[in-house]
Amino acid sequence: MAEIRPFRAVYYNEEKVGDLSSVVCPPYDIITPQMEEELHKRNLYNFIRIENNRLMPQDSENDNRYTRSAELLGQWLEQEVLINAKKPAIYIHDHYFNNGDMEYMRRGLVVRVRLEEWHKNVVRPHEGTLAGAKKDRISLLGALKTNTSPIMSMYEGDSEEVAAILENKKLKKLLFKLDGEDGERHEVWQITGTASVKKICESFNDKPLYIADGHHRYESALNFRHEQSVILKETTGEEPFNFVMMTLIDFNDPGLLILPPHRLLRGLPETKIAGLRKSLKTFFSVEIASLSKPGEWQRVDSWLKTGREIKLVIFGLAGQNLTLLTLKNAAVAEKMMPQFHSRIYKGMDVSVVDHVILEELLGLNSKDEVKITYNYDRQEAVDGVIAKEYQLAFIINPVKWKTIKSIADVGDRMPRKSTYFYPKLPSGVIINRLV
């Protein structure tokens, strides 16, 4: 199954850049224009200059955001702003964060993983990719020949021996600490002992890996490997481009937090919303819950968890009240979904929202994507409707990791924006050179 390797990581030289917290940045896909400006001002060496360099009006084939990132990366390596680890290691990334009033710690193993084509079922995806984002990551990887941020993947951990190694402070060395966004904290450790590294690597010999976040980067790495193989004509399989950097997280890690992407709609004609109120009764049992009642959310949460039926919540159809929906006939709903999808897919809450309500009852299609926004905080979603920024909020249950695993195991893909692994891994903590 999965082949993992230690590697010589590249990371910031604290003596050169000062506070490490000022140089890391969020991953490229959640950097807003406002955030981009603030990161550029935060530190001359902030990693946004590598991960997501600015677009310029005069950009050309030979001078663009990717070539500028590559030039800067070379300068920082030469100036020892970025330095290489002295020997290959497996890295432990302990990521501390808060969600609501709870504090979590998520532990990841940062390693090189041998690239495998999807059909080999060694590395398993759970969602599809978009051409634009993939093209961007391919261009960056081709220019830098570097993994600038790790792919987040999951695995089933069952080795007590490996768990003991990861906990044993005598077998690991603290490499650095830093603070992140929104009160997050990061500790990065390295394990270099030959016996410990060997045991950890061998523990993955019979395990597949499941991509949580980073499908575009994985496909970009596959593309890069193919390009390099064509250029070189003869390869051994040991070249660095045959591998990609991943952060591996145990499915059972208490810090593996999966948030639900609630759907927010705007720009709909009032006639469609009025029609939805009527048409929902054909497919769902409908109940109204008043948010003015104390403890109503707790009652709704309890209602969502009881029974085996698919249950959904909509805000915006009944004034300041919640509309609670229970699917009457799963078989009827399944007929509204593409036949090639698995029963697991067709039994997901998010599939019912997307296919039955958004597509079938509201008549939305790919051209209407601009009318849909995703939010991962339930109260923010409701507040957006109250403030009349949106018309409707579809409150969705979080997807459990067992569902993600099951979808990937049967070779299916989830609906777009079904999961949000919180928080995302930052960029610039550790990078992996492929030259």
Secondary structure, 3 states (H helix, E strand, C coil): CCCEECECCEEECHHHHCCHHHCCECCHHHCCHHHHHHHHHHCCCCCHHHHCCCCCCCCCCCCCHHHHHHHHHHHHHHCCCEEECCCCEEEEEEEEEEECCEEEEEEEEEEEEECCCHHHCCEECCCCCCHHHHHHHHHHHHHHCEECCCEEEEECCCCHHHHHHHHCCCCCEEEEEEECHHHCEEEEEEECCHHHHHHHHHCCCCCCEEEEECHHHHHHHHHHHHHHHHHHCCCCCCCHHHEEEEEEEECCCCCCEEECCEEEECCCCHHHHHHHHHHHHHHEEEEEEECCCCCHHHHHHHHHHCCCCCEEEEEEEECCEEEEEEECCHHHHHCCCCCCCCHHHHCCHHHHHHHHHHHHHCCCCHHHHHHEEEECCHHHHHHHHHCCCCCEEEECCCCCHHHHHHHHHCCCCCCCCCCEEECCCCECCCEEECC
